[in-house]
């Protein structure tokens, strides 16, 4: 019964939003098997959708001290 309520609630919220959800599964699953962006790529993509400024993400990154918002082990640096 609880699964049905969760499913119905999720379906209702997705339908109410009027747009498709973005699937982002952790642990590299979506990147490996579906070819989606990594975390930084996803953030860059979202910034490009929200702003016409091609350097918006870099501006946010600079406000954080110029460091990647991700731990070095995630970025390969």
GULUM-551266 format. One line per field, with one value per atom (N, C-alpha, C): chain; residue in three letters; x, y, z. Coordinates in Angstrom, 2 decimals. Atoms other than C-alpha are relative to their C-alpha. Example, Ala and Ser with C-alpha at 12.3 -4.5 7.8 and 13.67 -1.06 7.14 Angstrom:
// GULUM-551266
unit	[A, A, A, A, A, A]
code	[ALA, ALA, ALA, SER, SER, SER]
X	[0.89, 12.30, 0.90, -0.82, 13.67, -0.77]
Y	[-1.19, -4.50, 1.20, -1.19, -1.06, 1.09]
Z	[0.00, 7.80, 0.00, -0.06, 7.14, 0.73]
This chain:
// GULUM-551266
unit	[A, A, A, A, A, A, A, A, A, A, A, A, A, A, A, A, A, A, A, A, A, A, A, A, A, A, A, A, A, A, A, A, A, A, A, A, A, A, A, A, A, A, A, A, A, A, A, A, A, A, A, A, A, A, A, A, A, A, A, A, A, A, A, A, A, A, A, A, A, A, A, A, A, A, A, A, A, A, A, A, A, A, A, A, A, A, A, A, A, A, A, A, A, A, A, A, A, A, A, A, A, A, A, A, A, A, A, A, A, A, A, A, A, A, A, A, A, A, A, A, A, A, A, A, A, A, A, A, A, A, A, A, A, A, A, A, A, A, A, A, A, A, A, A, A, A, A, A, A, A, A, A, A, A, A, A, A, A, A, A, A, A, A, A, A, A, A, A, A, A, A, A, A, A, A, A, A, A, A, A, A, A, A, A, A, A, A, A, A, A, A, A, A, A, A, A, A, A, A, A, A, A, A, A, A, A, A, A, A, A, A, A, A, A, A, A, A, A, A, A, A, A, A, A, A, A, A, A, A, A, A]
code	[UNK, UNK, UNK, UNK, UNK, UNK, UNK, UNK, UNK, UNK, UNK, UNK, UNK, UNK, UNK, UNK, UNK, UNK, UNK, UNK, UNK, UNK, UNK, UNK, UNK, UNK, UNK, UNK, UNK, UNK, UNK, UNK, UNK, UNK, UNK, UNK, UNK, UNK, UNK, UNK, UNK, UNK, UNK, UNK, UNK, UNK, UNK, UNK, UNK, UNK, UNK, UNK, UNK, UNK, UNK, UNK, UNK, UNK, UNK, UNK, UNK, UNK, UNK, UNK, UNK, UNK, UNK, UNK, UNK, UNK, UNK, UNK, UNK, UNK, UNK, UNK, UNK, UNK, UNK, UNK, UNK, UNK, UNK, UNK, UNK, UNK, UNK, UNK, UNK, UNK, UNK, UNK, UNK, UNK, UNK, UNK, UNK, UNK, UNK, UNK, UNK, UNK, UNK, UNK, UNK, UNK, UNK, UNK, UNK, UNK, UNK, UNK, UNK, UNK, UNK, UNK, UNK, UNK, UNK, UNK, UNK, UNK, UNK, UNK, UNK, UNK, UNK, UNK, UNK, UNK, UNK, UNK, UNK, UNK, UNK, UNK, UNK, UNK, UNK, UNK, UNK, UNK, UNK, UNK, UNK, UNK, UNK, UNK, UNK, UNK, UNK, UNK, UNK, UNK, UNK, UNK, UNK, UNK, UNK, UNK, UNK, UNK, UNK, UNK, UNK, UNK, UNK, UNK, UNK, UNK, UNK, UNK, UNK, UNK, UNK, UNK, UNK, UNK, UNK, UNK, UNK, UNK, UNK, UNK, UNK, UNK, UNK, UNK, UNK, UNK, UNK, UNK, UNK, UNK, UNK, UNK, UNK, UNK, UNK, UNK, UNK, UNK, UNK, UNK, UNK, UNK, UNK, UNK, UNK, UNK, UNK, UNK, UNK, UNK, UNK, UNK, UNK, UNK, UNK, UNK, UNK, UNK, UNK, UNK, UNK, UNK, UNK, UNK, UNK, UNK, UNK]
X	[0.82, 0.00, 0.86, -0.85, 2.76, 0.70, -0.65, 4.48, -0.96, 0.99, 1.27, -0.16, 0.13, 0.99, 1.22, -1.22, 4.62, -0.03, 0.06, 4.14, -1.02, 1.03, 0.91, 0.43, -0.47, 2.46, 1.08, -1.07, 5.57, -0.57, 0.62, 3.46, -0.75, 0.76, 1.20, 0.95, -0.94, 4.18, 0.71, -0.66, 5.94, -0.97, 1.00, 2.74, -0.32, 0.31, 2.05, 1.12, -1.14, 5.56, -0.04, 0.12, 4.79, 1.29, -1.25, 8.29, 0.56, -0.56, 10.31, 1.06, -1.05, 12.51, 1.36, -1.35, 16.30, 0.53, -0.51, 17.67, 1.49, -1.41, 20.94, 0.20, -0.24, 21.89, 1.45, -1.35, 24.96, 0.90, -1.00, 28.09, 0.41, -0.44, 28.71, -0.89, 0.87, 25.85, -0.53, 0.60, 24.14, 1.06, -1.06, 27.43, 0.54, -0.57, 28.76, -0.95, 0.92, 25.65, -0.93, 0.92, 23.68, 0.69, -0.75, 26.41, -0.37, 0.36, 25.15, 1.23, -1.08, 27.29, 0.45, -0.42, 29.40, -0.59, 0.62, 28.48, 0.31, -0.35, 30.41, -0.65, 0.65, 29.06, -1.48, 1.41, 25.51, -0.20, 0.12, 26.07, 0.23, -0.24, 27.52, -1.23, 1.18, 24.54, -1.17, 1.09, 22.04, 0.24, -0.31, 23.83, -0.26, 0.22, 23.69, -1.49, 1.45, 19.93, -0.64, 0.57, 19.36, 0.53, -0.61, 21.60, 0.56, -0.60, 22.70, 1.50, -1.42, 26.11, 0.79, -0.73, 28.48, 1.02, -0.98, 30.77, -0.65, 0.73, 28.08, 0.56, -0.51, 29.34, 1.39, -1.36, 32.94, -0.03, 0.13, 31.79, -0.36, 0.35, 30.16, 1.20, -1.19, 33.29, 1.04, -0.95, 35.45, -0.44, 0.49, 33.21, 0.30, -0.34, 34.07, 1.51, -1.45, 37.76, 0.72, -0.63, 38.40, 0.24, -0.17, 38.32, -1.24, 1.13, 36.15, -0.88, 0.88, 33.06, 0.00, -0.04, 33.89, 1.32, -1.26, 36.47, 0.94, -0.95, 39.69, -0.20, 0.16, 38.93, -1.14, 1.11, 35.74, 0.36, -0.31, 37.34, 1.23, -1.18, 40.47, 1.22, -1.15, 42.78, 0.71]
Y	[-1.20, 0.00, 1.26, -1.18, 2.48, 0.24, -0.15, 1.79, 0.65, -0.59, 2.66, 1.50, -1.42, 5.96, 0.77, -0.66, 6.82, 0.14, -0.03, 5.90, 1.03, -0.96, 7.91, 1.44, -1.35, 10.92, 0.45, -0.35, 10.85, 0.28, -0.20, 10.50, 1.33, -1.25, 13.38, 1.21, -1.12, 15.67, 0.20, -0.10, 14.87, 0.56, -0.51, 15.44, 1.47, -1.39, 18.70, 0.94, -0.84, 20.01, 0.38, -0.33, 19.87, -0.19, 0.28, 18.70, -1.33, 1.30, 15.52, 0.16, -0.04, 14.75, -0.33, 0.30, 14.56, -1.13, 1.14, 11.18, 0.18, -0.08, 11.47, -0.99, 1.05, 8.26, 0.11, -0.13, 8.46, -1.18, 1.05, 6.29, -0.19, 0.09, 6.98, -0.85, 0.88, 4.74, 0.68, -0.67, 7.27, 0.43, -0.40, 8.47, -1.20, 1.19, 4.98, -0.65, 0.77, 3.37, 0.82, -0.83, 6.31, 1.17, -1.07, 8.75, 1.40, -1.32, 11.58, 0.72, -0.80, 14.36, -0.49, 0.17, 14.05, 1.15, -1.00, 16.27, 1.41, -1.34, 19.31, 0.30, -0.18, 18.82, 0.30, -0.27, 18.70, 1.42, -1.36, 21.93, 1.03, -0.90, 23.61, 0.05, 0.06, 22.44, 0.79, -0.73, 23.76, 1.50, -1.43, 27.11, 0.55, -0.48, 27.35, 0.10, -0.06, 26.68, 1.18, -1.07, 29.36, 1.38, -1.28, 32.08, 0.00, -0.14, 33.37, 0.25, -0.27, 34.15, -1.32, 1.26, 31.38, -0.23, 0.12, 32.07, -0.01, -0.05, 31.92, -1.03, 1.03, 28.62, 0.38, -0.40, 29.89, 1.16, -1.10, 33.04, -0.54, 0.61, 30.92, -0.72, 0.72, 28.80, 0.96, -1.00, 31.92, 0.55, -0.49, 33.11, -0.99, 1.03, 29.84, -0.11, 0.02, 30.68, -0.66, 0.58, 29.23, -1.49, 1.43, 25.72, -0.73, 0.80, 22.99, -0.27, 0.32, 22.41, -1.49, 1.43, 18.72, -0.42, 0.50, 16.77, -0.45, 0.40, 16.04, -1.44, 1.39, 12.32, -0.15, 0.07, 13.05, 0.61, -0.72, 15.34, -0.55, 0.57, 13.30, 0.88, -0.89, 16.12, -0.31]
Z	[0.00, 0.00, 0.00, -0.06, 0.88, -1.33, 1.31, -2.46, -1.00, 0.90, -4.29, 0.27, -0.35, -2.41, -0.51, 0.48, -3.24, -1.51, 1.46, -6.89, -0.49, 0.40, -7.17, 0.27, -0.34, -5.43, -0.97, 0.94, -7.62, -1.39, 1.31, -10.78, -0.04, -0.06, -9.73, -0.04, -0.04, -8.97, -1.34, 1.31, -12.25, -1.03, 0.96, -14.24, 0.24, -0.34, -12.40, -0.45, 0.38, -13.22, -1.48, 1.42, -16.93, -0.79, 0.71, -17.89, 0.51, -0.36, -17.78, 1.08, -1.01, -14.80, -0.63, 0.45, -15.25, 0.86, -0.74, -14.27, 0.27, -0.38, -12.36, 1.14, -0.98, -10.60, 0.43, -0.51, -8.37, -0.35, 0.18, -8.44, -1.45, 1.39, -12.13, -0.89, 0.77, -13.26, -1.26, 1.15, -15.52, -1.01, 0.91, -16.97, -0.77, 0.63, -17.69, -0.99, 0.82, -19.09, -0.88, 0.78, -20.46, -0.67, 0.64, -21.50, 0.47, -0.51, -19.30, 0.55, -0.54, -17.85, 1.37, -1.38, -14.74, 0.80, -0.87, -11.77, -0.47, 0.45, -13.00, -1.34, 1.30, -16.52, 0.17, -0.27, -15.14, 0.51, -0.52, -13.20, -1.11, 1.13, -16.31, -0.93, 0.86, -18.36, 0.61, -0.65, -15.81, -0.02, 0.07, -15.68, -1.39, 1.37, -19.47, -0.32, 0.21, -19.38, 0.73, -0.83, -16.73, -0.35, 0.30, -18.15, -1.42, 1.33, -21.56, 0.10, -0.21, -20.06, -0.06, 0.13, -21.27, 1.12, -1.08, -18.30, 1.39, -1.27, -15.57, 0.99, -0.90, -14.12, 0.49, -0.40, -14.14, 1.00, -0.95, -12.34, 1.38, -1.28, -9.63, 0.59, -0.46, -9.44, 0.57, -0.49, -9.02, 1.36, -1.29, -6.17, 1.12, -0.99, -4.43, 0.19, -0.16, -4.56, -1.16, 1.18, -8.00, 0.11, -0.18, -6.66, -0.49, 0.42, -8.05, 1.21, -1.11, -5.90, 0.34, -0.22, -6.11, 0.61, -0.56, -4.12, -1.12, 1.04, -6.10, -0.48, 0.43, -6.13, -1.00, 0.95, -8.12, -1.34, 1.23, -10.69, -0.68, 0.61, -11.35, 0.13, -0.18, -10.20, 1.29]
